[in-house]
Amino acid sequence: MAYADLREALDDLARTGQLRRVTEEVDPYLEMAEIQRRVHAAQGPALLFTRVKGTDFPCASNIYGTRDRTRYLFRNTLEPIKALLGLKQDPLAWIRSPGAHAGIPWAALHALPRKTGRGQLDQVTSLSRLPQITSWPKDGGPYITLPQVYSEHPDQPGLRHSNLGMYRIQMSGGEYQAEKEVGLHYQIHRGLGGHHHAAIARGEKLKVSIFVGGPPAHALAAVMPLPEGMPEIYFAGLLGGRRFRYTRENGHMLSTDADFVITGSIDPARTLPEGPFGDHLGYYSLAHPFPVMDVECVYHRRGAIWPFTVVGRPPQEDSHLSELIHELAGPVVPAEIPGVHTVHAVEAAGVHPLLLALAAERYVPYAPRRPRELLTHANAILGFGQLSLAKYLLIAAQEDQRGLDIRDVAAVLRHVLERADWRHDLHFQTRTTMDTLDYSGTGLNAGSKLVVAVAGPKLRDLALDIPSALAGSLPPGFSEPRMALPGVAVVSAPPYRDPASGLADAMRLVSALENAFPDSLAAASTGGNGTGAVGTEKGLSGISLIVLVDNSAFAAKNLDNFLWTTFTRSNPARDIQGLGAFTEDKHWGCRGSMVIDARIKPHHAPPLETDPDVDKRVDALAAPGKSLHGLY
């Protein structure tokens, strides 16, 4: 269905029993976010809050709260878009089967933006009258969490070189001037960053428009990783089955289908501390200097609705958008990187911290099979758009296990750990750029990466239980070893105080296990150029990976806990050790189990926690007779 605006989409969800109205007054400070988190966790309906404290505008959340509801909103356009994107992978498909692609020309017409008058976007308000939604207790202020931030390249102004991205907006707090300034946070490798850089080079202000609301297709387009040369507003028309409507006002572009439009400009010479903000890795992004937007005007349409979401430790509502993005964009990667079959950014690990890939290994099709072409693919992946922000990339030869599902994370980890030869298969980038939200590295946007590339037959059978002698072999301060996955042991370790003592702790464990289980290193004693199978059936041979954590019971409780703990709390170059470690020709490897130190470090951002008093109030809102009764 081609929704003209957000209200039309919400009315459709209400008619089909997929929306619940909340008629009691709710507080935008922490209460609404906690309600959203609970209803999403229960796979509940979309919510429309009709009485929000401190504002006249109703608010909507959990619009994309389930996979089925997200697909429902785009039910009429998914197949034509997949067919259109598929033509990039196979341009001759249209010629071979014109009937199967007959709808593509009509769908493509929706890509052309349409200039209109302001229409219903004829009301003006102020920042303070907008819903002031704060999601987490230590957030620096209220945030806009579903914005569409529009900018144009200063060197090539116009729609064809525009960017529409979803970057969080801090509405007040900190050092921002009330009613006049907002903070605009963008991560590295984002389109707005390129426009901002060009504005700085020109020494001029960058005009920016922030759209809130509008058809659901506009929000999804803002987070879609599109190929170079396809502006998001064009894709929004394709996805929504309706041309993106806009007008110009005082040099700014306004989406006339949006519920709200905030216009202003970024001064290239100014930054202010933005944050903290509870982000999608499950921690607070700390306060750092980011661009300041001087606000000129706040427009809204008649009957405007304010949509919002809540981010935090995954999975949250944005996970369902990510699933849909993967479905649409999945074929693009093989088309752009021949030989790569599929990739999957793991939501439970925070997306960028862990990337899985299956690809072809064809360079030397005879024994011994080792990763060769896979390394070429890995370099291409780490140079491809937002995939370049991956911290851990695990890439395997697809022909070694046909039918392996890249989205079955446990199965992929098992496949990798069965085949990994830690003497050869670890490839580090030691000082490189990182995701802005990842605090495991050496500074903002700084850290390391690890590629684990495996090809060939199984080298080991993975242990399903902790070896009986392991607990008694742990040095003082280490305890409670548990199996998190086949071949993966997690061990509670002493609290991490500083890099020197942290390294000393890890090496005490490594030394103790090397002494206790010397047979686990015997079969790999040929060193960095050995070709034999790794390990024996003795000692720790079935334990491919040991992870040091603060709480092994928590980390081993379920797969999501293990992924989140291991990959958000470790910096590969600093936090990886191993039994029988060696350096040869500047290559680091180990002959026994690899060890990852995934303890919380002092420089890490604090994890997110809720407010107990707010929890009690939200409990009361679900009492019998209340609008939220039965939802959580």
VOGU-3710 file (C-alpha; in Angstrom, 3 decimals, decimal comma):
1> mayadlreal> 0,000/0,000/0,000  1,296/3,473/-0,882  0,859/5,413/2,369  0,579/9,157/1,903  1,674/9,903/5,471  2,280/8,384/8,889  -1,309/8,716/10,060  -2,535/6,672/7,107  -0,080/3,917/7,994  -1,105/3,941/11,668
11> ddlartgqlr> -4,802/3,862/10,755  -4,096/0,806/8,623  -2,361/-0,904/11,551  -5,299/-0,025/13,815  -7,836/-1,493/11,367  -5,894/-4,750/11,242  -5,458/-5,075/15,010  -1,765/-4,174/15,000  -1,957/-0,954/17,041  -2,966/-0,150/20,629
21> rvteevdpyl> -3,922/3,354/21,788  -2,568/4,455/25,175  -5,028/6,956/26,595  -3,496/7,579/30,041  -1,048/10,453/30,401  2,522/9,190/30,138  5,795/10,941/30,866  8,273/11,284/27,980  11,079/11,206/30,545  11,986/7,493/30,764
31> emaeiqrrvh> 8,400/6,149/31,045  7,574/6,001/27,336  10,909/4,393/26,513  10,459/1,706/29,161  6,960/0,963/27,858  8,361/0,671/24,333  11,105/-1,728/25,433  8,653/-3,986/27,263  6,059/-4,081/24,507  8,735/-4,777/21,911
41> aaqgpallft> 10,206/-7,588/24,019  6,720/-9,112/24,208  6,308/-8,779/20,408  3,359/-6,501/21,036  1,528/-4,044/18,790  2,440/-0,584/17,605  1,569/2,066/20,202  -0,113/5,452/19,853  0,277/7,619/22,962  -2,545/10,143/22,826
51> rvkgtdfpca> -1,695/12,065/26,033  1,989/12,879/26,419  3,061/15,072/29,308  4,395/18,469/28,257  3,272/18,436/24,613  0,108/18,585/22,520  1,437/16,104/19,961  0,593/12,387/20,119  3,502/9,964/19,792  3,812/6,595/18,077
61> sniygtrdrt> 6,307/3,812/18,743  6,935/0,130/18,003  5,759/0,727/14,443  8,431/-1,706/13,205  8,275/-3,826/16,360  7,926/-7,236/14,696  9,255/-8,762/11,508  5,747/-9,443/10,222  4,518/-5,905/10,878  7,549/-4,377/9,194
71> rylfrntlep> 6,996/-6,518/6,105  3,286/-5,690/6,192  3,994/-1,972/5,919  6,006/-2,552/2,720  4,050/-5,524/1,414  3,282/-4,095/-2,025  6,741/-2,833/-2,931  9,249/-5,384/-1,604  9,152/-7,723/-4,599  9,453/-5,010/-7,280
81> ikallglkqd> 12,393/-3,462/-5,408  14,134/-6,818/-5,022  13,648/-7,408/-8,744  15,017/-3,959/-9,542  18,069/-4,429/-7,320  18,515/-7,899/-8,791  19,022/-6,387/-12,228  22,247/-4,866/-10,931  23,445/-8,390/-10,187  22,099/-9,862/-13,457
91> plawirspga> 21,408/-7,088/-16,025  20,329/-9,623/-18,687  17,474/-10,939/-16,556  15,107/-8,345/-18,008  15,907/-9,496/-21,558  15,576/-13,201/-20,739  12,313/-12,840/-18,800  10,603/-9,543/-19,678  7,268/-10,746/-18,327  8,695/-11,412/-14,884
101> hagipwaalh> 9,981/-7,827/-14,745  7,033/-6,064/-16,352  6,292/-3,999/-13,241  9,767/-2,534/-12,928  9,259/0,495/-15,225  6,140/1,506/-13,299  7,890/1,045/-9,970  10,857/3,075/-11,201  8,596/6,047/-11,961  8,019/6,422/-8,220
111> alprktgrgq> 11,722/7,172/-7,773  11,385/10,649/-9,266  10,778/13,233/-6,495  7,836/15,563/-7,051  7,907/19,235/-6,182  4,696/20,519/-4,585  3,421/23,304/-2,407  3,663/23,110/1,386  0,216/21,517/1,635  -0,602/20,556/5,222
121> ldqvtslsrl> 2,924/21,401/6,387  1,731/24,885/7,221  1,999/25,068/11,004  4,930/26,432/13,029  5,969/25,522/16,565  9,087/25,567/18,783  11,569/22,933/19,921  10,321/22,981/23,520  6,768/22,117/22,449  7,904/18,938/20,720
131> pqitswpkdg> 7,832/15,657/22,695  10,916/15,646/24,934  11,583/11,913/24,967  14,493/10,723/27,103  15,178/6,985/26,901  17,851/6,211/29,525  18,639/7,742/32,951  22,102/9,043/31,999  21,147/10,448/28,582  22,349/14,016/28,115
141> gpyitlpqvy> 18,844/15,208/27,247  15,850/14,394/25,072  16,620/12,997/21,618  14,966/12,588/18,259  15,451/8,889/17,575  13,716/8,449/14,189  14,910/11,525/12,269  15,602/11,762/8,565  18,420/14,287/8,185  18,612/15,847/4,734
151> sehpdqpglr> 21,614/17,654/3,253  23,040/18,428/-0,183  26,655/18,389/-1,291  27,972/21,980/-1,152  29,999/21,457/-4,345  27,055/19,904/-6,235  23,807/21,171/-4,722  20,537/19,571/-5,738  18,581/16,369/-5,251  20,926/14,144/-7,230
161> hsnlgmyriq> 23,768/14,671/-4,758  21,672/14,726/-1,609  21,857/12,543/1,469  19,025/11,406/3,726  20,390/9,686/6,817  19,232/8,732/10,285  21,530/10,495/12,740  20,496/11,052/16,317  19,536/14,594/17,330  19,990/15,949/20,859
171> msggeyqaek> 17,201/18,488/21,355  18,429/20,165/24,533  20,664/19,811/27,571  24,400/20,203/27,938  25,730/23,424/26,442  23,033/23,874/23,785  21,101/27,142/23,737  17,462/26,336/24,443  15,142/26,705/21,440  18,052/27,735/19,201
181> evglhyqihr> 20,484/24,812/18,906  20,438/21,034/18,585  23,280/18,522/18,520  23,762/16,486/15,383  25,673/13,213/15,828  26,882/11,253/12,844  29,154/8,242/12,696  32,165/8,035/10,413  31,593/6,828/6,877  28,190/8,543/6,681
191> glgghhhaai> 26,944/10,741/3,853  26,356/13,775/6,035  30,015/13,601/7,066  31,109/14,056/3,456  28,821/17,064/3,035  30,046/18,558/6,303  33,666/18,059/5,236  32,990/19,852/1,947  31,324/22,744/3,793  34,348/23,068/6,079
201> argeklkvsi> 36,642/23,171/3,030  34,499/25,926/1,516  34,268/27,817/4,824  30,492/28,057/4,611  27,494/26,874/6,591  25,758/23,660/5,583  21,982/23,871/5,312  20,259/20,902/6,937  16,629/19,809/7,242  15,396/17,262/9,784
211> fvggppahal> 12,230/15,375/8,821  10,276/13,479/11,483  7,402/11,209/10,543  5,957/10,878/7,071  5,406/7,563/5,268  7,297/4,604/6,812  9,268/4,269/3,562  11,059/7,537/4,302  12,445/6,250/7,615  13,621/2,976/6,060
221> aavmplpegm> 15,250/4,805/3,142  17,202/6,930/5,624  18,921/3,838/7,085  19,321/1,901/3,819  22,955/1,395/2,698  22,448/2,347/-0,937  24,909/2,081/-3,827  26,781/5,225/-4,822  24,713/7,387/-7,128  21,258/6,497/-5,730
231> peiyfagllg> 19,953/9,276/-3,448  17,842/8,060/-0,551  14,897/10,271/-1,475  14,698/8,458/-4,821  14,726/5,113/-3,032  12,058/6,368/-0,607  9,716/6,805/-3,563  10,458/3,297/-4,826  9,961/1,757/-1,407  6,801/3,677/-0,644
241> grrfrytren> 5,210/3,229/-4,060  4,692/6,989/-4,087  6,931/9,800/-5,246  8,792/11,737/-2,549  7,055/15,122/-2,282  9,012/18,225/-1,384  9,160/21,981/-1,571  11,761/24,696/-0,956  11,539/27,316/1,760  14,250/29,900/2,526
251> ghmlstdadf> 16,856/27,764/0,795  15,868/24,597/2,672  14,334/21,417/1,326  11,118/20,405/3,106  9,469/16,991/2,877  5,813/17,933/2,545  4,696/14,438/3,602  6,637/14,665/6,890  4,830/15,376/10,137  7,586/17,731/11,299
261> vitgsidpar> 10,457/19,545/9,580  13,198/21,346/11,512  15,386/23,586/9,363  18,729/25,117/10,176  22,408/25,126/9,346  25,700/23,738/10,648  28,473/26,241/11,276  31,672/24,492/10,129  33,686/26,235/12,836  31,553/25,127/15,804
271> tlpegpfgdh> 31,122/21,947/17,816  29,663/21,255/21,256  29,686/18,146/23,471  26,870/15,854/22,383  25,714/13,005/24,633  25,751/10,826/26,596  23,220/8,660/24,764  22,142/5,061/25,357  23,004/3,483/22,039  22,395/0,275/20,111
281> lgyyslahpf> 25,529/-1,487/21,364  23,918/-1,574/24,813  26,133/1,109/26,348  26,167/4,891/26,638  27,899/6,812/23,885  29,843/9,352/25,907  29,895/13,103/25,357  32,152/14,178/22,475  32,347/17,287/20,262  29,912/17,076/17,352
291> pvmdvecvyh> 28,365/19,596/14,960  25,819/22,098/16,229  22,771/22,925/14,151  21,417/26,469/14,495  17,656/26,067/14,249  15,746/28,466/11,993  12,189/27,093/11,965  10,113/24,136/13,201  7,248/23,261/10,854  4,555/20,657/11,376
301> rrgaiwpftv> 1,497/19,432/9,544  -2,041/19,573/10,891  -2,699/16,495/13,030  1,005/15,723/13,270  2,177/12,545/15,061  5,671/12,223/16,543  7,233/8,784/15,902  10,037/7,519/18,102  11,985/4,383/18,836  14,259/3,268/21,641
311> vgrppqedsh> 17,711/1,868/21,049  19,685/-0,173/23,520  21,229/-3,580/23,837  20,006/-5,550/20,814  17,635/-6,814/19,742  15,419/-3,726/19,770  12,951/-2,354/17,234  15,712/-1,333/14,821  16,639/-5,019/14,454  13,557/-5,592/12,305
321> lselihelag> 14,526/-2,756/9,994  17,979/-4,314/9,749  16,444/-7,668/8,763  14,486/-6,006/5,988  17,570/-4,108/4,827  19,495/-7,374/4,664  16,723/-8,927/2,589  16,779/-6,040/0,129  20,486/-5,271/0,046  21,828/-8,805/0,436
331> pvvpaeipgv> 22,159/-9,399/-3,342  24,058/-6,131/-3,790  27,234/-7,340/-2,048  27,811/-10,382/-4,334  27,193/-8,136/-7,316  29,779/-5,624/-6,120  32,308/-8,151/-4,759  32,368/-11,208/-7,052  33,134/-14,376/-5,148  31,429/-13,247/-1,946
341> htvhaveaag> 28,293/-15,308/-1,499  26,671/-13,564/1,463  27,416/-11,443/4,537  25,606/-10,992/7,834  26,171/-8,283/10,457  25,201/-9,870/13,768  22,577/-7,802/15,587  23,081/-9,448/18,977  26,750/-8,412/18,892  25,868/-4,777/18,134
351> vhplllalaa> 26,050/-5,042/14,289  29,524/-3,677/13,502  31,470/-5,627/16,146  30,856/-8,981/14,375  30,460/-9,643/10,655  30,087/-13,122/9,132  30,751/-13,929/5,482  30,708/-16,926/3,144  32,774/-16,732/-0,028  34,544/-18,845/-2,652
361> eryvpyaprr> 38,032/-20,249/-2,161  39,226/-21,170/-5,660  42,831/-20,014/-5,940  44,443/-23,405/-5,251  41,804/-26,152/-5,636  43,981/-28,944/-4,202  45,434/-29,890/-0,843  46,457/-28,359/1,398  43,480/-25,981/1,226  44,148/-22,743/3,050
371> prellthana> 42,500/-19,326/2,925  43,939/-17,457/-0,032  41,130/-16,037/-2,134  39,210/-15,539/1,121  41,787/-12,961/2,163  41,200/-11,055/-1,063  37,468/-11,144/-0,348  38,031/-10,024/3,244  40,006/-6,983/2,103  37,246/-6,091/-0,347
381> ilgfgqlsla> 34,563/-6,443/2,334  36,481/-4,208/4,729  36,671/-1,591/1,989  32,976/-1,721/1,103  30,686/0,992/2,497  29,531/0,516/6,065  30,941/-3,035/6,134  34,312/-1,329/6,577  33,331/-0,642/10,195  33,365/-4,365/11,080
391> kylliaaqed> 35,664/-5,192/13,998  35,666/-8,994/13,805  35,183/-10,512/10,343  34,767/-14,293/10,269  34,890/-15,516/6,658  34,619/-19,140/5,538  34,736/-21,017/2,241  31,140/-21,729/1,257  32,039/-24,936/-0,603  33,234/-26,589/2,628
401> qrgldirdva> 29,664/-26,860/3,937  26,990/-26,336/1,336  23,756/-25,083/2,795  25,345/-23,354/5,792  22,955/-20,554/6,762  24,857/-17,325/7,368  22,104/-16,140/9,723  22,475/-19,213/11,936  25,215/-17,590/14,003  25,828/-20,597/16,252
411> avlrhvlera> 26,258/-22,880/13,223  28,684/-20,466/11,538  30,742/-20,127/14,722  30,895/-23,897/15,027  31,984/-24,239/11,392  34,759/-21,671/11,904  36,002/-23,061/15,218  36,151/-26,602/13,842  38,441/-25,443/11,024  40,399/-22,540/12,448
421> dwrhdlhfqt> 44,149/-23,048/12,555  45,189/-20,315/14,936  48,765/-20,543/13,593  47,709/-19,242/10,172  44,144/-17,959/10,156  44,341/-14,754/12,236  44,903/-11,523/10,320  45,047/-8,285/12,315  44,745/-4,624/11,399  46,291/-3,114/14,468
431> rttmdtldys> 45,686/0,636/14,184  42,679/1,572/12,141  39,344/3,386/12,208  36,463/1,941/14,185  32,756/2,489/14,600  32,139/5,760/16,463  29,932/3,932/18,969  32,501/1,233/19,851  34,523/2,125/22,961  36,571/-1,078/23,116
441> gtglnagskl> 39,480/0,464/21,194  42,169/2,984/21,999  40,059/6,100/21,479  37,105/7,554/19,600  36,982/5,967/16,122  40,271/4,167/16,851  41,045/0,517/17,466  41,849/-2,707/15,656  40,256/-5,395/13,514  40,632/-9,141/13,172
451> vvavagpklr> 39,870/-11,284/10,147  39,472/-15,005/10,840  39,535/-16,819/7,489  39,019/-20,604/7,315  38,992/-23,081/4,456  39,353/-26,840/4,310  38,230/-29,872/6,345  37,565/-30,030/10,071  40,682/-29,920/12,211  39,083/-30,779/15,548
461> dlaldipsal> 35,993/-32,088/17,263  34,655/-29,375/19,531  34,157/-30,165/23,192  30,627/-30,038/24,539  31,619/-30,062/28,202  34,303/-28,400/30,301  37,340/-30,726/30,602  37,325/-32,173/34,093  40,823/-30,893/34,875  40,253/-27,308/33,707
471> agslppgfse> 38,725/-25,873/36,884  41,597/-27,181/39,002  44,168/-25,729/36,619  42,953/-22,135/36,820  45,248/-19,669/38,617  44,003/-17,650/41,618  41,289/-15,148/40,718  39,871/-17,240/37,857  36,800/-19,395/38,432  33,571/-20,947/37,191
481> prmalpgvav> 34,520/-22,158/33,696  31,416/-22,832/31,616  30,679/-23,893/28,067  29,024/-21,086/26,104  29,026/-22,949/22,771  30,646/-26,115/21,457  34,381/-25,510/21,694  33,968/-22,210/23,593  34,708/-21,875/27,319  34,003/-18,706/29,285
491> vsappyrdpa> 35,863/-18,111/32,549  35,209/-15,543/35,283  38,366/-13,463/35,654  39,580/-10,825/38,136  38,237/-7,308/37,552  40,211/-5,440/34,904  42,060/-2,481/36,423  44,446/-1,204/33,740  46,165/-2,489/30,577  49,316/-3,669/32,365
501> sgladamrlv> 47,563/-5,668/35,072  44,923/-6,827/32,611  47,585/-8,282/30,335  49,334/-9,831/33,327  46,078/-11,530/34,354  45,538/-12,974/30,888  49,111/-14,217/30,680  48,844/-15,869/34,111  45,922/-17,876/32,773  47,735/-18,712/29,526
511> salenafpds> 50,852/-19,844/31,389  48,865/-21,971/33,834  46,991/-23,750/31,035  50,143/-24,279/28,965  51,752/-25,978/31,960  48,652/-28,003/32,813  47,877/-29,156/29,263  51,153/-29,436/27,294  49,680/-32,163/25,064  47,216/-29,617/23,624
521> laaastggng> 50,139/-27,929/21,872  51,993/-31,041/20,727  50,383/-31,606/17,320  51,050/-28,004/16,317  54,678/-27,983/17,417  55,963/-27,393/13,879  55,303/-23,672/14,331  53,945/-21,075/11,958  54,404/-23,134/8,789  53,025/-26,438/10,093
531> tgavgtekgl> 50,444/-28,219/8,006  49,181/-30,950/10,331  45,901/-31,072/12,160  45,695/-28,886/15,226  45,527/-30,461/18,664  44,919/-34,017/19,805  42,134/-35,693/21,709  43,864/-34,752/24,951  43,647/-31,772/27,267  42,155/-28,664/25,711
541> sgislivlvd> 42,174/-29,824/22,094  38,383/-29,535/21,887  38,391/-26,025/23,405  39,149/-23,775/20,462  38,322/-20,498/22,203  38,515/-19,305/25,814  36,854/-15,999/26,724  37,659/-14,106/29,917  34,572/-12,365/31,306  33,367/-10,662/34,449
551> nsafaaknld> 30,521/-13,139/34,969  30,710/-16,525/33,252  27,172/-17,484/34,277  25,803/-14,437/32,462  27,982/-14,909/29,366  27,111/-18,602/29,036  23,385/-18,221/29,747  22,443/-17,849/26,072  23,922/-17,084/22,668  22,943/-13,407/22,736
561> nflwttftrs> 24,722/-12,845/26,054  27,867/-14,527/24,742  27,915/-12,520/21,510  27,247/-9,206/23,231  29,842/-9,751/25,953  32,602/-11,119/23,732  32,458/-8,791/20,761  31,487/-5,451/22,320  34,076/-5,649/25,126  37,229/-6,672/23,284
571> npardiqglg> 39,790/-4,888/21,141  41,414/-7,631/19,003  45,009/-6,361/18,910  45,127/-5,735/22,650  42,767/-8,338/24,071  43,636/-11,522/22,168  46,228/-13,917/23,557  46,726/-17,636/23,044  48,329/-20,826/24,262  51,637/-21,443/22,539
581> aftedkhwgc> 51,711/-17,955/21,047  54,454/-16,951/18,624  55,349/-14,150/16,207  56,940/-15,111/12,913  57,664/-12,614/10,119  55,423/-10,149/11,989  52,560/-12,660/11,910  51,024/-13,501/15,289  49,470/-16,910/15,925  49,080/-19,545/18,604
591> rgsmvidari> 49,365/-23,329/18,680  46,631/-23,954/21,213  43,382/-22,330/22,302  42,877/-18,661/21,463  42,006/-16,410/24,422  39,859/-13,250/24,195  39,775/-10,862/27,147  36,181/-9,603/27,151  36,124/-8,074/30,610  34,740/-4,570/31,093
601> kphhapplet> 37,648/-2,097/30,992  37,829/1,316/32,704  37,774/3,159/29,360  34,604/1,396/28,195  31,288/3,205/28,161  28,958/2,101/30,978  26,231/-0,449/30,147  22,609/0,647/30,099  20,409/0,163/33,150  16,841/1,216/33,877
611> dpdvdkrvda> 15,558/3,348/36,780  13,817/1,223/39,465  11,275/3,958/40,256  10,330/4,237/36,590  10,021/0,447/36,409  7,418/0,557/39,195  5,395/3,295/37,495  5,416/1,401/34,211  4,293/-1,738/36,060  1,270/0,216/37,295
621> laapgkslhg> 0,360/1,359/33,772  -0,298/-2,278/32,826  -2,755/-2,925/35,666  -6,252/-4,279/34,854  -8,392/-1,573/33,270  -5,394/0,307/31,892  -4,618/0,704/28,198  -1,441/-1,370/28,443  -2,980/-4,276/30,334  -1,936/-7,612/28,895
631> ly> 0,866/-6,240/26,730  3,769/-7,004/29,094
//
